[in-house]
């Protein structure tokens, strides 16, 4: 996984509550 993808993913997770 690219760092960019990881950053975007982290942003999404932080933007939203815990999602399972």
PyMOL Python script that loads the backbone (N, CA, C, O; Angstrom):
from pymol import cmd

cmd.read_pdbstr("""\
ATOM      1  N   UNK A   1       0.859  -1.217   0.000  1.00  0.00           N
ATOM      2  CA  UNK A   1       0.000   0.000   0.000  1.00  0.00           C
ATOM      3  C   UNK A   1       0.886   1.256   0.000  1.00  0.00           C
ATOM      4  O   UNK A   1       1.864   1.349   0.743  1.00  0.00           O
ATOM      5  N   UNK A   2       0.523   2.188  -0.832  1.00  0.00           N
ATOM      6  CA  UNK A   2       1.308   3.426  -0.891  1.00  0.00           C
ATOM      7  C   UNK A   2       1.021   4.304   0.320  1.00  0.00           C
ATOM      8  O   UNK A   2      -0.056   4.234   0.913  1.00  0.00           O
ATOM      9  N   UNK A   3       1.984   5.119   0.672  1.00  0.00           N
ATOM     10  CA  UNK A   3       1.800   5.997   1.836  1.00  0.00           C
ATOM     11  C   UNK A   3       0.634   6.955   1.608  1.00  0.00           C
ATOM     12  O   UNK A   3      -0.106   7.285   2.534  1.00  0.00           O
ATOM     13  N   UNK A   4       0.487   7.388   0.378  1.00  0.00           N
ATOM     14  CA  UNK A   4      -0.603   8.299   0.058  1.00  0.00           C
ATOM     15  C   UNK A   4      -1.941   7.636   0.349  1.00  0.00           C
ATOM     16  O   UNK A   4      -2.823   8.237   0.962  1.00  0.00           O
ATOM     17  N   UNK A   5      -2.084   6.390  -0.097  1.00  0.00           N
ATOM     18  CA  UNK A   5      -3.338   5.669   0.111  1.00  0.00           C
ATOM     19  C   UNK A   5      -3.561   5.541   1.620  1.00  0.00           C
ATOM     20  O   UNK A   5      -4.680   5.716   2.103  1.00  0.00           O
ATOM     21  N   UNK A   6      -2.501   5.239   2.353  1.00  0.00           N
ATOM     22  CA  UNK A   6      -2.636   5.047   3.795  1.00  0.00           C
ATOM     23  C   UNK A   6      -3.081   6.341   4.463  1.00  0.00           C
ATOM     24  O   UNK A   6      -3.912   6.320   5.371  1.00  0.00           O
ATOM     25  N   UNK A   7      -2.534   7.457   4.018  1.00  0.00           N
ATOM     26  CA  UNK A   7      -2.900   8.754   4.600  1.00  0.00           C
ATOM     27  C   UNK A   7      -4.368   9.056   4.338  1.00  0.00           C
ATOM     28  O   UNK A   7      -5.089   9.534   5.213  1.00  0.00           O
ATOM     29  N   UNK A   8      -4.786   8.770   3.131  1.00  0.00           N
ATOM     30  CA  UNK A   8      -6.199   9.027   2.784  1.00  0.00           C
ATOM     31  C   UNK A   8      -7.109   8.134   3.620  1.00  0.00           C
ATOM     32  O   UNK A   8      -8.172   8.553   4.076  1.00  0.00           O
ATOM     33  N   UNK A   9      -6.669   6.906   3.807  1.00  0.00           N
ATOM     34  CA  UNK A   9      -7.455   5.958   4.597  1.00  0.00           C
ATOM     35  C   UNK A   9      -7.544   6.436   6.047  1.00  0.00           C
ATOM     36  O   UNK A   9      -8.608   6.400   6.665  1.00  0.00           O
ATOM     37  N   UNK A  10      -6.426   6.874   6.561  1.00  0.00           N
ATOM     38  CA  UNK A  10      -6.391   7.371   7.945  1.00  0.00           C
ATOM     39  C   UNK A  10      -7.329   8.577   8.079  1.00  0.00           C
ATOM     40  O   UNK A  10      -8.046   8.716   9.070  1.00  0.00           O
ATOM     41  N   UNK A  11      -7.308   9.416   7.092  1.00  0.00           N
ATOM     42  CA  UNK A  11      -8.173  10.606   7.114  1.00  0.00           C
ATOM     43  C   UNK A  11      -9.636  10.191   7.163  1.00  0.00           C
ATOM     44  O   UNK A  11     -10.431  10.757   7.913  1.00  0.00           O
ATOM     45  N   UNK A  12      -9.973   9.206   6.364  1.00  0.00           N
ATOM     46  CA  UNK A  12     -11.355   8.722   6.326  1.00  0.00           C
ATOM     47  C   UNK A  12     -11.750   8.145   7.676  1.00  0.00           C
ATOM     48  O   UNK A  12     -12.836   8.420   8.187  1.00  0.00           O
ATOM     49  N   UNK A  13     -10.874   7.356   8.240  1.00  0.00           N
ATOM     50  CA  UNK A  13     -11.161   6.721   9.532  1.00  0.00           C
ATOM     51  C   UNK A  13     -11.335   7.784  10.613  1.00  0.00           C
ATOM     52  O   UNK A  13     -12.228   7.688  11.455  1.00  0.00           O
ATOM     53  N   UNK A  14     -10.478   8.789  10.580  1.00  0.00           N
ATOM     54  CA  UNK A  14     -10.569   9.839  11.592  1.00  0.00           C
ATOM     55  C   UNK A  14     -11.798  10.716  11.371  1.00  0.00           C
ATOM     56  O   UNK A  14     -12.348  11.301  12.304  1.00  0.00           O
ATOM     57  N   UNK A  15     -12.207  10.788  10.118  1.00  0.00           N
ATOM     58  CA  UNK A  15     -13.364  11.618   9.787  1.00  0.00           C
ATOM     59  C   UNK A  15     -14.654  10.937  10.230  1.00  0.00           C
ATOM     60  O   UNK A  15     -15.657  11.589  10.518  1.00  0.00           O
ATOM     61  N   UNK A  16     -14.600   9.607  10.276  1.00  0.00           N
ATOM     62  CA  UNK A  16     -15.797   8.848  10.643  1.00  0.00           C
ATOM     63  C   UNK A  16     -15.556   8.084  11.948  1.00  0.00           C
ATOM     64  O   UNK A  16     -14.414   7.793  12.303  1.00  0.00           O
ATOM     65  N   UNK A  17     -16.637   7.763  12.653  1.00  0.00           N
ATOM     66  CA  UNK A  17     -16.506   6.966  13.872  1.00  0.00           C
ATOM     67  C   UNK A  17     -16.102   5.535  13.537  1.00  0.00           C
ATOM     68  O   UNK A  17     -15.975   5.176  12.367  1.00  0.00           O
ATOM     69  N   UNK A  18     -15.903   4.734  14.554  1.00  0.00           N
ATOM     70  CA  UNK A  18     -15.507   3.344  14.311  1.00  0.00           C
ATOM     71  C   UNK A  18     -16.534   2.660  13.441  1.00  0.00           C
ATOM     72  O   UNK A  18     -17.714   2.587  13.784  1.00  0.00           O
ATOM     73  N   UNK A  19     -16.071   2.159  12.311  1.00  0.00           N
ATOM     74  CA  UNK A  19     -16.970   1.514  11.354  1.00  0.00           C
ATOM     75  C   UNK A  19     -16.501   0.087  11.126  1.00  0.00           C
ATOM     76  O   UNK A  19     -15.349  -0.137  10.754  1.00  0.00           O
ATOM     77  N   UNK A  20     -17.382  -0.877  11.345  1.00  0.00           N
ATOM     78  CA  UNK A  20     -16.979  -2.278  11.181  1.00  0.00           C
ATOM     79  C   UNK A  20     -17.578  -2.870   9.914  1.00  0.00           C
ATOM     80  O   UNK A  20     -17.348  -4.040   9.611  1.00  0.00           O
TER      81      UNK A  20
END
""", "prot")
cmd.dss("prot")
cmd.show_as("cartoon", "prot")
cmd.util.cbc("prot")
cmd.orient("prot")
